[in-house]
C-alpha cells in the first residue's frame, strides 16, 4: 500500500512538471511595452515638436560638437521637414536630432558620427523568444545598428530621407535591460547648414515567463485533485 502511494505521488510530480513545461511553451507572445519609436511620449502619443525625447540619448557626437546627451524632436516648420526633404513627422514617429532646428544645424562641427541610444526591459519575458520589427531612415546614413553592444549587421548605407527601410532583429536579447544603439554618420557638406537626424519606428514581442506562484498553484491543484480521487476510491471500497 505504501509503495502504491509513493508511486502515485511520483506520478503526480511528473504530471505537474509536464504541465509546467506545457504552460511555458503555450504562452503567446506579448508586446514589449518599454520599446519606443523616436519622437513618442508613449506607444500612441507623439511628442510636440522641439520637445526632448525621454527615450533616446546621444552617447557619441563629433569632436568639438557641443551636443548631447539630450535628443530633440525636429521642428516640422523648419528645413528640411518644411521643404519635404525629410519624411514628414506623423502620429507614429518623428525625427529626432541633436537640436530641434535643423535649419541652423552646423556643417562644422556637426558633420561626423553620432550614436542614438535607447533601452528596453525584458524582465518577465523569455529573451530567447524576443523579436523586434522596425523601419528607419536617417540623414545621412547608418553604418551599424547594435543590440547590447553587438553589431546586428543591419545598415542603411544609402537611405532615402523620404521613405523607410524595414529591418528585424530575432536574436541577441538578454534578460532584463537591453540596449539599442543607432549609429548615424552625417556626411560633410559644402555649405554652412548640414541637417542630421534619425527616424525609427519599433515594435517587439516576447513570450512571458510564467510566475512561479502560478506553477505552484497548478501543482497544488493536481495534488489535491489526486488526493480527492484516492479518498473517493477508499470510501467506495469500504461501503
Residue pairs with C-beta under 8 A, 6 or more apart in sequence:
8 226
8 230
12 222
12 223
12 226
15 222
16 218
16 219
16 222
16 223
19 218
19 219
19 222
20 210
20 215
20 218
20 219
23 210
23 214
23 215
23 218
24 209
24 210
27 207
27 208
27 210
28 207
29 129
29 205
29 206
29 207
30 125
30 205
30 206
30 207
30 208
31 203
31 204
31 205
32 120
32 122
32 125
32 130
32 132
32 203
32 204
32 205
32 206
33 43
34 119
34 120
34 121
35 120
35 132
35 202
35 203
35 204
36 42
36 43
36 55
36 118
36 120
36 202
37 92
37 93
37 200
37 201
37 202
38 53
38 55
38 56
38 93
38 94
38 95
38 96
38 116
38 198
38 199
38 200
38 201
39 46
39 47
39 53
39 73
39 74
39 89
39 93
39 94
39 95
39 96
39 199
40 46
40 47
40 53
40 55
40 92
40 93
40 94
41 47
41 54
44 91
46 89
46 90
46 91
46 92
46 93
46 94
47 53
47 73
47 94
48 73
49 73
49 74
49 75
49 76
49 77
49 89
49 94
49 100
50 72
50 73
50 75
50 100
50 101
51 72
51 73
52 70
52 71
52 72
52 73
53 70
53 71
53 72
53 73
53 96
55 118
56 71
56 96
56 116
56 117
56 118
56 198
57 68
57 69
57 70
57 71
57 116
57 117
57 118
58 67
58 68
58 69
58 70
58 71
58 98
58 114
58 115
58 116
58 117
59 68
59 69
59 115
59 117
59 181
60 113
60 114
60 115
61 67
61 68
61 98
61 112
61 114
62 109
62 110
62 111
62 112
62 113
62 114
62 186
63 109
63 112
64 109
65 98
65 109
65 110
65 112
67 98
67 99
67 110
67 114
68 98
71 96
71 97
71 98
71 116
72 96
72 97
72 98
72 99
72 100
73 89
73 94
73 95
73 96
73 100
74 81
74 86
74 89
74 94
74 95
74 96
74 97
74 100
74 102
74 197
75 81
75 100
75 101
75 102
75 103
76 82
76 88
76 89
78 100
78 101
78 102
78 103
79 85
79 102
79 103
79 193
79 195
80 86
80 102
80 103
80 139
80 161
80 195
81 88
81 89
81 95
81 102
84 162
85 161
85 162
86 95
86 139
86 161
86 162
86 195
86 197
86 199
87 95
87 137
87 161
87 162
87 163
87 164
87 199
89 95
92 201
93 199
93 200
93 201
94 199
95 197
95 198
95 199
96 116
96 197
96 198
96 199
97 105
97 195
97 196
97 197
97 198
98 105
98 110
98 114
98 196
99 105
102 193
102 195
102 196
102 197
103 193
103 195
104 193
105 193
105 194
105 195
105 196
106 192
106 193
106 194
107 188
107 189
107 190
107 191
107 192
107 193
107 194
108 188
110 186
110 194
110 196
111 186
111 187
111 188
111 189
111 194
112 185
112 186
113 183
113 184
113 185
113 186
114 183
114 184
114 185
114 186
114 196
114 198
115 181
115 182
115 183
115 184
116 181
116 182
116 184
116 198
117 179
117 180
117 181
117 182
118 179
118 180
118 182
119 177
119 178
119 179
119 180
120 177
120 178
120 180
120 204
121 176
121 177
121 178
122 130
122 173
122 174
122 175
122 176
122 177
122 178
122 206
123 175
123 176
123 177
124 208
124 209
125 206
125 207
125 208
125 209
126 206
126 207
126 208
126 209
127 173
127 174
127 175
127 178
127 206
128 173
129 206
129 207
130 173
130 204
130 205
130 206
131 168
131 169
131 170
131 204
131 205
131 206
132 168
132 169
132 202
132 203
132 204
133 166
133 167
133 168
133 202
133 203
133 204
134 166
134 167
134 168
134 169
134 200
134 201
134 202
134 203
135 164
135 165
135 166
135 167
135 200
135 201
136 142
136 156
136 159
136 164
136 165
136 167
136 182
136 198
136 199
136 200
136 201
137 156
137 159
137 160
137 161
137 162
137 163
137 164
137 165
137 199
138 156
138 159
138 161
138 182
138 184
138 197
138 198
138 199
139 159
139 161
139 184
139 186
139 195
139 196
139 197
140 159
140 184
140 185
140 186
140 187
140 196
141 155
141 156
141 157
141 158
141 159
141 184
141 185
141 187
142 155
142 156
142 157
142 159
142 182
142 183
142 184
142 185
143 155
143 157
143 183
143 185
144 151
144 152
144 154
144 155
144 181
144 183
145 151
145 152
145 154
145 155
145 167
145 180
145 181
145 182
145 183
146 152
146 179
146 180
146 181
146 183
147 169
147 172
147 173
147 178
147 179
147 180
148 172
148 173
148 174
148 178
148 179
149 179
149 181
150 172
152 167
152 169
152 172
154 167
154 169
156 165
159 165
164 199
164 201
173 206
182 198
182 200
184 196
184 197
184 198
186 194
186 196
187 194
188 194
